[in-house]
Amino acid sequence: MNKCPKCGTTVQEILETGFVGCEQCYKMPEIQKAVDKMFGGKTHKE
């Protein structure tokens, strides 16, 4: 999936700008990988 089915924002647009179009963008596998890589996982650590 290269485009969000809800808002139409592409993965390339998100990776270039750092802005997602809507909450559904986070469900795209490519974006999930990028977020995990940027923030190091799914749990908050203090």
All heavy atoms as atom14 arrays in JSON, in Angstrom:
{
  "sequence": "MNKCPKCGTTVQEILETGFVGCEQCYKMPEIQKAVDKMFGGKTHKE",
  "atom14_mask": [
    [1, 1, 1, 1, 1, 1, 1, 1, 0, 0, 0, 0, 0, 0],
    [1, 1, 1, 1, 1, 1, 1, 1, 0, 0, 0, 0, 0, 0],
    [1, 1, 1, 1, 1, 1, 1, 1, 1, 0, 0, 0, 0, 0],
    [1, 1, 1, 1, 1, 1, 0, 0, 0, 0, 0, 0, 0, 0],
    [1, 1, 1, 1, 1, 1, 1, 0, 0, 0, 0, 0, 0, 0],
    [1, 1, 1, 1, 1, 1, 1, 1, 1, 0, 0, 0, 0, 0],
    [1, 1, 1, 1, 1, 1, 0, 0, 0, 0, 0, 0, 0, 0],
    [1, 1, 1, 1, 0, 0, 0, 0, 0, 0, 0, 0, 0, 0],
    [1, 1, 1, 1, 1, 1, 1, 0, 0, 0, 0, 0, 0, 0],
    [1, 1, 1, 1, 1, 1, 1, 0, 0, 0, 0, 0, 0, 0],
    [1, 1, 1, 1, 1, 1, 1, 0, 0, 0, 0, 0, 0, 0],
    [1, 1, 1, 1, 1, 1, 1, 1, 1, 0, 0, 0, 0, 0],
    [1, 1, 1, 1, 1, 1, 1, 1, 1, 0, 0, 0, 0, 0],
    [1, 1, 1, 1, 1, 1, 1, 1, 0, 0, 0, 0, 0, 0],
    [1, 1, 1, 1, 1, 1, 1, 1, 0, 0, 0, 0, 0, 0],
    [1, 1, 1, 1, 1, 1, 1, 1, 1, 0, 0, 0, 0, 0],
    [1, 1, 1, 1, 1, 1, 1, 0, 0, 0, 0, 0, 0, 0],
    [1, 1, 1, 1, 0, 0, 0, 0, 0, 0, 0, 0, 0, 0],
    [1, 1, 1, 1, 1, 1, 1, 1, 1, 1, 1, 0, 0, 0],
    [1, 1, 1, 1, 1, 1, 1, 0, 0, 0, 0, 0, 0, 0],
    [1, 1, 1, 1, 0, 0, 0, 0, 0, 0, 0, 0, 0, 0],
    [1, 1, 1, 1, 1, 1, 0, 0, 0, 0, 0, 0, 0, 0],
    [1, 1, 1, 1, 1, 1, 1, 1, 1, 0, 0, 0, 0, 0],
    [1, 1, 1, 1, 1, 1, 1, 1, 1, 0, 0, 0, 0, 0],
    [1, 1, 1, 1, 1, 1, 0, 0, 0, 0, 0, 0, 0, 0],
    [1, 1, 1, 1, 1, 1, 1, 1, 1, 1, 1, 1, 0, 0],
    [1, 1, 1, 1, 1, 1, 1, 1, 1, 0, 0, 0, 0, 0],
    [1, 1, 1, 1, 1, 1, 1, 1, 0, 0, 0, 0, 0, 0],
    [1, 1, 1, 1, 1, 1, 1, 0, 0, 0, 0, 0, 0, 0],
    [1, 1, 1, 1, 1, 1, 1, 1, 1, 0, 0, 0, 0, 0],
    [1, 1, 1, 1, 1, 1, 1, 1, 0, 0, 0, 0, 0, 0],
    [1, 1, 1, 1, 1, 1, 1, 1, 1, 0, 0, 0, 0, 0],
    [1, 1, 1, 1, 1, 1, 1, 1, 1, 0, 0, 0, 0, 0],
    [1, 1, 1, 1, 1, 0, 0, 0, 0, 0, 0, 0, 0, 0],
    [1, 1, 1, 1, 1, 1, 1, 0, 0, 0, 0, 0, 0, 0],
    [1, 1, 1, 1, 1, 1, 1, 1, 0, 0, 0, 0, 0, 0],
    [1, 1, 1, 1, 1, 1, 1, 1, 1, 0, 0, 0, 0, 0],
    [1, 1, 1, 1, 1, 1, 1, 1, 0, 0, 0, 0, 0, 0],
    [1, 1, 1, 1, 1, 1, 1, 1, 1, 1, 1, 0, 0, 0],
    [1, 1, 1, 1, 0, 0, 0, 0, 0, 0, 0, 0, 0, 0],
    [1, 1, 1, 1, 0, 0, 0, 0, 0, 0, 0, 0, 0, 0],
    [1, 1, 1, 1, 1, 1, 1, 1, 1, 0, 0, 0, 0, 0],
    [1, 1, 1, 1, 1, 1, 1, 0, 0, 0, 0, 0, 0, 0],
    [1, 1, 1, 1, 1, 1, 1, 1, 1, 1, 0, 0, 0, 0],
    [1, 1, 1, 1, 1, 1, 1, 1, 1, 0, 0, 0, 0, 0],
    [1, 1, 1, 1, 1, 1, 1, 1, 1, 0, 0, 0, 0, 0]
  ],
  "atom14_positions": [
    [[0.85, -1.18, 0.0], [0.0, 0.0, 0.0], [0.9, 1.24, 0.0], [1.67, 1.44, 0.91], [-0.89, -0.03, 1.24], [-1.77, 1.16, 1.37], [-2.7, 1.27, 2.93], [-3.27, -0.37, 3.2], [0.0, 0.0, 0.0], [0.0, 0.0, 0.0], [0.0, 0.0, 0.0], [0.0, 0.0, 0.0], [0.0, 0.0, 0.0], [0.0, 0.0, 0.0]],
    [[0.81, 2.04, -1.0], [1.63, 3.24, -1.09], [0.84, 4.51, -0.85], [1.4, 5.59, -0.85], [2.3, 3.31, -2.46], [3.33, 2.23, -2.62], [4.0, 1.88, -1.68], [3.45, 1.69, -3.82], [0.0, 0.0, 0.0], [0.0, 0.0, 0.0], [0.0, 0.0, 0.0], [0.0, 0.0, 0.0], [0.0, 0.0, 0.0], [0.0, 0.0, 0.0]],
    [[-0.48, 4.38, -0.68], [-1.33, 5.55, -0.5], [-2.37, 5.24, 0.57], [-2.93, 4.15, 0.6], [-2.02, 5.86, -1.81], [-2.82, 7.14, -1.79], [-3.63, 7.31, -3.05], [-2.8, 7.92, -4.16], [-3.62, 8.31, -5.31], [0.0, 0.0, 0.0], [0.0, 0.0, 0.0], [0.0, 0.0, 0.0], [0.0, 0.0, 0.0], [0.0, 0.0, 0.0]],
    [[-2.62, 6.19, 1.43], [-3.62, 6.03, 2.48], [-5.01, 5.91, 1.84], [-5.39, 6.76, 1.03], [-3.59, 7.2, 3.44], [-4.86, 7.12, 4.73], [0.0, 0.0, 0.0], [0.0, 0.0, 0.0], [0.0, 0.0, 0.0], [0.0, 0.0, 0.0], [0.0, 0.0, 0.0], [0.0, 0.0, 0.0], [0.0, 0.0, 0.0], [0.0, 0.0, 0.0]],
    [[-5.77, 4.87, 2.21], [-7.1, 4.7, 1.62], [-8.11, 5.77, 2.07], [-9.08, 6.01, 1.38], [-7.53, 3.32, 2.08], [-6.74, 3.06, 3.31], [-5.44, 3.8, 3.13], [0.0, 0.0, 0.0], [0.0, 0.0, 0.0], [0.0, 0.0, 0.0], [0.0, 0.0, 0.0], [0.0, 0.0, 0.0], [0.0, 0.0, 0.0], [0.0, 0.0, 0.0]],
    [[-7.85, 6.42, 3.18], [-8.8, 7.41, 3.68], [-8.55, 8.81, 3.11], [-9.45, 9.46, 2.62], [-8.76, 7.47, 5.2], [-9.77, 8.43, 5.8], [-9.79, 8.37, 7.3], [-10.8, 9.37, 7.86], [-10.8, 9.37, 9.31], [0.0, 0.0, 0.0], [0.0, 0.0, 0.0], [0.0, 0.0, 0.0], [0.0, 0.0, 0.0], [0.0, 0.0, 0.0]],
    [[-7.29, 9.27, 3.19], [-7.01, 10.66, 2.79], [-6.2, 10.79, 1.5], [-6.1, 11.87, 0.94], [-6.28, 11.39, 3.92], [-4.59, 10.85, 4.17], [0.0, 0.0, 0.0], [0.0, 0.0, 0.0], [0.0, 0.0, 0.0], [0.0, 0.0, 0.0], [0.0, 0.0, 0.0], [0.0, 0.0, 0.0], [0.0, 0.0, 0.0], [0.0, 0.0, 0.0]],
    [[-5.61, 9.69, 1.04], [-4.87, 9.72, -0.22], [-3.43, 10.17, -0.11], [-2.73, 10.27, -1.12], [0.0, 0.0, 0.0], [0.0, 0.0, 0.0], [0.0, 0.0, 0.0], [0.0, 0.0, 0.0], [0.0, 0.0, 0.0], [0.0, 0.0, 0.0], [0.0, 0.0, 0.0], [0.0, 0.0, 0.0], [0.0, 0.0, 0.0], [0.0, 0.0, 0.0]],
    [[-2.96, 10.45, 1.1], [-1.56, 10.85, 1.27], [-0.66, 9.66, 0.94], [-0.92, 8.54, 1.36], [-1.3, 11.3, 2.72], [-2.18, 12.38, 3.02], [0.13, 11.77, 2.91], [0.0, 0.0, 0.0], [0.0, 0.0, 0.0], [0.0, 0.0, 0.0], [0.0, 0.0, 0.0], [0.0, 0.0, 0.0], [0.0, 0.0, 0.0], [0.0, 0.0, 0.0]],
    [[0.41, 9.92, 0.19], [1.31, 8.83, -0.18], [2.41, 8.64, 0.87], [2.72, 9.57, 1.62], [1.98, 9.1, -1.54], [2.84, 10.23, -1.41], [0.96, 9.31, -2.64], [0.0, 0.0, 0.0], [0.0, 0.0, 0.0], [0.0, 0.0, 0.0], [0.0, 0.0, 0.0], [0.0, 0.0, 0.0], [0.0, 0.0, 0.0], [0.0, 0.0, 0.0]],
    [[2.96, 7.45, 0.88], [4.08, 7.14, 1.78], [5.23, 8.1, 1.49], [5.84, 8.63, 2.41], [4.53, 5.67, 1.62], [5.83, 5.42, 2.35], [3.44, 4.74, 2.11], [0.0, 0.0, 0.0], [0.0, 0.0, 0.0], [0.0, 0.0, 0.0], [0.0, 0.0, 0.0], [0.0, 0.0, 0.0], [0.0, 0.0, 0.0], [0.0, 0.0, 0.0]],
    [[5.5, 8.35, 0.24], [6.6, 9.25, -0.14], [6.38, 10.65, 0.44], [7.3, 11.26, 0.96], [6.73, 9.32, -1.67], [7.96, 10.04, -2.13], [9.25, 9.35, -1.71], [9.31, 8.13, -1.62], [10.27, 10.12, -1.46], [0.0, 0.0, 0.0], [0.0, 0.0, 0.0], [0.0, 0.0, 0.0], [0.0, 0.0, 0.0], [0.0, 0.0, 0.0]],
    [[5.15, 11.16, 0.37], [4.84, 12.48, 0.92], [5.11, 12.51, 2.43], [5.68, 13.48, 2.95], [3.38, 12.85, 0.68], [3.04, 13.18, -0.75], [1.56, 13.39, -0.96], [0.74, 12.58, -0.46], [1.21, 14.37, -1.63], [0.0, 0.0, 0.0], [0.0, 0.0, 0.0], [0.0, 0.0, 0.0], [0.0, 0.0, 0.0], [0.0, 0.0, 0.0]],
    [[4.7, 11.47, 3.11], [4.88, 11.41, 4.56], [6.36, 11.36, 4.91], [6.82, 12.08, 5.81], [4.14, 10.2, 5.16], [2.62, 10.38, 4.98], [4.48, 10.02, 6.64], [1.81, 9.13, 5.29], [0.0, 0.0, 0.0], [0.0, 0.0, 0.0], [0.0, 0.0, 0.0], [0.0, 0.0, 0.0], [0.0, 0.0, 0.0], [0.0, 0.0, 0.0]],
    [[7.11, 10.52, 4.21], [8.54, 10.4, 4.5], [9.3, 11.67, 4.16], [10.27, 12.01, 4.83], [9.12, 9.19, 3.76], [8.57, 7.83, 4.2], [9.17, 6.72, 3.34], [8.8, 7.57, 5.68], [0.0, 0.0, 0.0], [0.0, 0.0, 0.0], [0.0, 0.0, 0.0], [0.0, 0.0, 0.0], [0.0, 0.0, 0.0], [0.0, 0.0, 0.0]],
    [[8.87, 12.4, 3.14], [9.55, 13.64, 2.76], [9.23, 14.8, 3.69], [10.1, 15.6, 4.02], [9.17, 14.03, 1.33], [9.83, 13.17, 0.27], [9.38, 13.51, -1.13], [8.57, 14.44, -1.33], [9.86, 12.83, -2.06], [0.0, 0.0, 0.0], [0.0, 0.0, 0.0], [0.0, 0.0, 0.0], [0.0, 0.0, 0.0], [0.0, 0.0, 0.0]],
    [[7.96, 14.9, 4.12], [7.54, 16.05, 4.91], [7.52, 15.8, 6.41], [7.62, 16.74, 7.2], [6.13, 16.52, 4.51], [5.18, 15.5, 4.85], [6.05, 16.84, 3.03], [0.0, 0.0, 0.0], [0.0, 0.0, 0.0], [0.0, 0.0, 0.0], [0.0, 0.0, 0.0], [0.0, 0.0, 0.0], [0.0, 0.0, 0.0], [0.0, 0.0, 0.0]],
    [[7.35, 14.53, 6.79], [7.21, 14.2, 8.2], [5.8, 14.39, 8.74], [5.55, 14.23, 9.92], [0.0, 0.0, 0.0], [0.0, 0.0, 0.0], [0.0, 0.0, 0.0], [0.0, 0.0, 0.0], [0.0, 0.0, 0.0], [0.0, 0.0, 0.0], [0.0, 0.0, 0.0], [0.0, 0.0, 0.0], [0.0, 0.0, 0.0], [0.0, 0.0, 0.0]],
    [[4.87, 14.74, 7.86], [3.49, 14.96, 8.26], [2.59, 13.87, 7.68], [2.67, 13.57, 6.49], [2.98, 16.32, 7.76], [3.69, 17.47, 8.38], [4.65, 18.18, 7.68], [3.42, 17.85, 9.69], [5.31, 19.25, 8.25], [4.08, 18.92, 10.27], [5.04, 19.62, 9.55], [0.0, 0.0, 0.0], [0.0, 0.0, 0.0], [0.0, 0.0, 0.0]],
    [[1.73, 13.31, 8.53], [0.75, 12.34, 8.05], [-0.54, 13.09, 7.71], [-0.79, 14.18, 8.21], [0.46, 11.23, 9.08], [1.7, 10.41, 9.34], [-0.07, 11.81, 10.37], [0.0, 0.0, 0.0], [0.0, 0.0, 0.0], [0.0, 0.0, 0.0], [0.0, 0.0, 0.0], [0.0, 0.0, 0.0], [0.0, 0.0, 0.0], [0.0, 0.0, 0.0]],
    [[-1.35, 12.48, 6.86], [-2.58, 13.13, 6.46], [-3.74, 12.9, 7.4], [-4.6, 13.76, 7.56], [0.0, 0.0, 0.0], [0.0, 0.0, 0.0], [0.0, 0.0, 0.0], [0.0, 0.0, 0.0], [0.0, 0.0, 0.0], [0.0, 0.0, 0.0], [0.0, 0.0, 0.0], [0.0, 0.0, 0.0], [0.0, 0.0, 0.0], [0.0, 0.0, 0.0]],
    [[-3.77, 11.72, 8.04], [-4.86, 11.4, 8.96], [-4.41, 10.23, 9.85], [-3.32, 9.7, 9.7], [-6.12, 11.02, 8.18], [-6.04, 9.42, 7.35], [0.0, 0.0, 0.0], [0.0, 0.0, 0.0], [0.0, 0.0, 0.0], [0.0, 0.0, 0.0], [0.0, 0.0, 0.0], [0.0, 0.0, 0.0], [0.0, 0.0, 0.0], [0.0, 0.0, 0.0]],
    [[-5.29, 9.83, 10.75], [-4.95, 8.75, 11.67], [-4.76, 7.4, 10.97], [-4.0, 6.55, 11.44], [-6.02, 8.62, 12.77], [-7.37, 8.09, 12.32], [-8.28, 9.09, 11.62], [-7.92, 10.28, 11.5], [-9.36, 8.67, 11.19], [0.0, 0.0, 0.0], [0.0, 0.0, 0.0], [0.0, 0.0, 0.0], [0.0, 0.0, 0.0], [0.0, 0.0, 0.0]],
    [[-5.39, 7.21, 9.82], [-5.26, 5.95, 9.09], [-3.88, 5.79, 8.45], [-3.45, 4.68, 8.18], [-6.35, 5.85, 8.01], [-7.75, 5.71, 8.56], [-7.94, 4.41, 9.3], [-7.54, 3.34, 8.84], [-8.54, 4.48, 10.47], [0.0, 0.0, 0.0], [0.0, 0.0, 0.0], [0.0, 0.0, 0.0], [0.0, 0.0, 0.0], [0.0, 0.0, 0.0]],
    [[-3.18, 6.88, 8.23], [-1.84, 6.82, 7.65], [-0.9, 5.97, 8.51], [-0.02, 5.3, 7.99], [-1.25, 8.22, 7.51], [-2.04, 9.26, 6.27], [0.0, 0.0, 0.0], [0.0, 0.0, 0.0], [0.0, 0.0, 0.0], [0.0, 0.0, 0.0], [0.0, 0.0, 0.0], [0.0, 0.0, 0.0], [0.0, 0.0, 0.0], [0.0, 0.0, 0.0]],
    [[-1.1, 6.02, 9.82], [-0.23, 5.26, 10.72], [-0.41, 3.75, 10.58], [0.42, 2.99, 11.06], [-0.49, 5.66, 12.18], [0.02, 7.04, 12.51], [-0.84, 8.11, 12.62], [1.38, 7.27, 12.71], [-0.38, 9.38, 12.93], [1.86, 8.53, 13.02], [0.97, 9.57, 13.13], [1.44, 10.82, 13.42], [0.0, 0.0, 0.0], [0.0, 0.0, 0.0]],
    [[-1.46, 3.31, 9.93], [-1.71, 1.87, 9.75], [-0.98, 1.3, 8.54], [-0.93, 0.1, 8.37], [-3.21, 1.6, 9.65], [-3.93, 1.9, 10.95], [-5.39, 1.54, 10.88], [-6.04, 1.84, 12.22], [-7.46, 1.45, 12.22], [0.0, 0.0, 0.0], [0.0, 0.0, 0.0], [0.0, 0.0, 0.0], [0.0, 0.0, 0.0], [0.0, 0.0, 0.0]],
    [[-0.4, 2.16, 7.7], [0.34, 1.67, 6.54], [1.64, 1.03, 7.02], [2.36, 1.63, 7.83], [0.64, 2.81, 5.56], [-0.6, 3.35, 4.89], [-0.25, 4.49, 3.54], [0.27, 5.95, 4.42], [0.0, 0.0, 0.0], [0.0, 0.0, 0.0], [0.0, 0.0, 0.0], [0.0, 0.0, 0.0], [0.0, 0.0, 0.0], [0.0, 0.0, 0.0]],
    [[1.96, -0.18, 6.55], [3.16, -0.88, 7.02], [4.45, -0.08, 6.89], [5.29, -0.11, 7.78], [3.22, -2.14, 6.15], [1.82, -2.34, 5.67], [1.21, -0.97, 5.59], [0.0, 0.0, 0.0], [0.0, 0.0, 0.0], [0.0, 0.0, 0.0], [0.0, 0.0, 0.0], [0.0, 0.0, 0.0], [0.0, 0.0, 0.0], [0.0, 0.0, 0.0]],
    [[4.6, 0.66, 5.8], [5.81, 1.44, 5.58], [5.96, 2.53, 6.65], [7.06, 2.82, 7.1], [5.8, 2.09, 4.2], [5.74, 1.12, 3.05], [4.31, 0.83, 2.59], [3.35, 0.98, 3.37], [4.16, 0.44, 1.43], [0.0, 0.0, 0.0], [0.0, 0.0, 0.0], [0.0, 0.0, 0.0], [0.0, 0.0, 0.0], [0.0, 0.0, 0.0]],
    [[4.85, 3.12, 7.05], [4.88, 4.18, 8.05], [5.09, 3.59, 9.44], [5.84, 4.15, 10.25], [3.59, 5.03, 7.99], [3.45, 5.66, 6.6], [3.57, 6.08, 9.09], [4.66, 6.47, 6.13], [0.0, 0.0, 0.0], [0.0, 0.0, 0.0], [0.0, 0.0, 0.0], [0.0, 0.0, 0.0], [0.0, 0.0, 0.0], [0.0, 0.0, 0.0]],
    [[4.5, 2.43, 9.72], [4.73, 1.76, 10.99], [6.21, 1.45, 11.18], [6.77, 1.68, 12.25], [3.91, 0.48, 11.08], [2.44, 0.72, 11.27], [1.64, -0.57, 11.3], [2.13, -1.64, 10.93], [0.4, -0.47, 11.71], [0.0, 0.0, 0.0], [0.0, 0.0, 0.0], [0.0, 0.0, 0.0], [0.0, 0.0, 0.0], [0.0, 0.0, 0.0]],
    [[6.86, 0.97, 10.12], [8.3, 0.67, 10.19], [9.1, 1.94, 10.45], [10.03, 1.95, 11.26], [8.78, 0.05, 8.88], [8.5, -1.4, 8.73], [9.22, -1.89, 7.48], [8.53, -3.05, 6.85], [9.19, -3.48, 5.61], [0.0, 0.0, 0.0], [0.0, 0.0, 0.0], [0.0, 0.0, 0.0], [0.0, 0.0, 0.0], [0.0, 0.0, 0.0]],
    [[8.76, 3.02, 9.75], [9.49, 4.28, 9.91], [9.34, 4.83, 11.32], [10.31, 5.28, 11.93], [9.01, 5.3, 8.88], [0.0, 0.0, 0.0], [0.0, 0.0, 0.0], [0.0, 0.0, 0.0], [0.0, 0.0, 0.0], [0.0, 0.0, 0.0], [0.0, 0.0, 0.0], [0.0, 0.0, 0.0], [0.0, 0.0, 0.0], [0.0, 0.0, 0.0]],
    [[8.14, 4.77, 11.87], [7.9, 5.26, 13.23], [8.67, 4.42, 14.24], [9.3, 4.96, 15.15], [6.38, 5.29, 13.55], [6.13, 5.54, 15.02], [5.68, 6.34, 12.71], [0.0, 0.0, 0.0], [0.0, 0.0, 0.0], [0.0, 0.0, 0.0], [0.0, 0.0, 0.0], [0.0, 0.0, 0.0], [0.0, 0.0, 0.0], [0.0, 0.0, 0.0]],
    [[8.63, 3.1, 14.08], [9.38, 2.23, 14.99], [10.88, 2.52, 14.92], [11.55, 2.56, 15.94], [9.14, 0.75, 14.65], [7.76, 0.29, 15.08], [7.09, 0.99, 15.86], [7.36, -0.8, 14.62], [0.0, 0.0, 0.0], [0.0, 0.0, 0.0], [0.0, 0.0, 0.0], [0.0, 0.0, 0.0], [0.0, 0.0, 0.0], [0.0, 0.0, 0.0]],
    [[11.38, 2.77, 13.72], [12.8, 3.06, 13.56], [13.16, 4.4, 14.2], [14.19, 4.53, 14.86], [13.16, 3.07, 12.08], [14.63, 3.21, 11.81], [14.91, 3.12, 10.32], [16.39, 3.28, 10.06], [16.69, 3.23, 8.63], [0.0, 0.0, 0.0], [0.0, 0.0, 0.0], [0.0, 0.0, 0.0], [0.0, 0.0, 0.0], [0.0, 0.0, 0.0]],
    [[12.3, 5.4, 14.03], [12.57, 6.73, 14.58], [12.5, 6.74, 16.1], [13.29, 7.4, 16.75], [11.56, 7.75, 14.04], [11.83, 8.15, 12.62], [10.76, 9.5, 12.1], [9.2, 8.65, 11.9], [0.0, 0.0, 0.0], [0.0, 0.0, 0.0], [0.0, 0.0, 0.0], [0.0, 0.0, 0.0], [0.0, 0.0, 0.0], [0.0, 0.0, 0.0]],
    [[11.53, 6.03, 16.65], [11.3, 6.12, 18.09], [11.72, 4.89, 18.87], [11.51, 4.84, 20.08], [9.83, 6.45, 18.35], [9.44, 7.8, 17.8], [8.66, 7.9, 16.68], [9.92, 8.96, 18.39], [8.32, 9.14, 16.16], [9.59, 10.19, 17.87], [8.81, 10.28, 16.74], [0.0, 0.0, 0.0], [0.0, 0.0, 0.0], [0.0, 0.0, 0.0]],
    [[12.29, 3.91, 18.21], [12.89, 2.77, 18.88], [11.94, 1.79, 19.55], [12.32, 1.07, 20.45], [0.0, 0.0, 0.0], [0.0, 0.0, 0.0], [0.0, 0.0, 0.0], [0.0, 0.0, 0.0], [0.0, 0.0, 0.0], [0.0, 0.0, 0.0], [0.0, 0.0, 0.0], [0.0, 0.0, 0.0], [0.0, 0.0, 0.0], [0.0, 0.0, 0.0]],
    [[10.72, 1.73, 19.14], [9.81, 0.74, 19.71], [8.45, 1.3, 20.0], [8.15, 2.46, 19.74], [0.0, 0.0, 0.0], [0.0, 0.0, 0.0], [0.0, 0.0, 0.0], [0.0, 0.0, 0.0], [0.0, 0.0, 0.0], [0.0, 0.0, 0.0], [0.0, 0.0, 0.0], [0.0, 0.0, 0.0], [0.0, 0.0, 0.0], [0.0, 0.0, 0.0]],
    [[7.64, 0.47, 20.61], [6.25, 0.85, 20.84], [5.94, 1.24, 22.28], [4.86, 1.66, 22.59], [5.34, -0.31, 20.44], [5.43, -0.62, 18.95], [4.52, -1.75, 18.59], [4.68, -2.03, 17.09], [3.83, -3.07, 16.62], [0.0, 0.0, 0.0], [0.0, 0.0, 0.0], [0.0, 0.0, 0.0], [0.0, 0.0, 0.0], [0.0, 0.0, 0.0]],
    [[6.9, 1.09, 23.18], [6.64, 1.43, 24.57], [7.4, 2.69, 24.96], [8.52, 2.92, 24.52], [7.03, 0.28, 25.53], [8.41, -0.02, 25.32], [6.21, -0.96, 25.25], [0.0, 0.0, 0.0], [0.0, 0.0, 0.0], [0.0, 0.0, 0.0], [0.0, 0.0, 0.0], [0.0, 0.0, 0.0], [0.0, 0.0, 0.0], [0.0, 0.0, 0.0]],
    [[6.77, 3.47, 25.82], [7.39, 4.7, 26.31], [8.34, 4.36, 27.46], [7.99, 3.58, 28.34], [6.33, 5.67, 26.8], [6.89, 6.91, 27.38], [7.43, 7.91, 26.58], [7.04, 7.32, 28.65], [7.87, 8.88, 27.35], [7.64, 8.55, 28.61], [0.0, 0.0, 0.0], [0.0, 0.0, 0.0], [0.0, 0.0, 0.0], [0.0, 0.0, 0.0]],
    [[9.52, 4.9, 27.42], [10.5, 4.68, 28.49], [10.9, 6.02, 29.06], [11.17, 6.97, 28.34], [11.72, 3.96, 27.93], [11.4, 2.6, 27.38], [12.62, 1.95, 26.81], [12.23, 0.62, 26.19], [13.32, -0.01, 25.5], [0.0, 0.0, 0.0], [0.0, 0.0, 0.0], [0.0, 0.0, 0.0], [0.0, 0.0, 0.0], [0.0, 0.0, 0.0]],
    [[10.94, 6.08, 30.39], [11.33, 7.33, 31.05], [12.79, 7.32, 31.4], [13.43, 6.36, 31.57], [10.5, 7.54, 32.3], [9.05, 7.79, 31.93], [8.21, 8.12, 33.15], [8.72, 8.82, 34.04], [7.07, 7.67, 33.18], [0.0, 0.0, 0.0], [0.0, 0.0, 0.0], [0.0, 0.0, 0.0], [0.0, 0.0, 0.0], [0.0, 0.0, 0.0]]
  ]
}
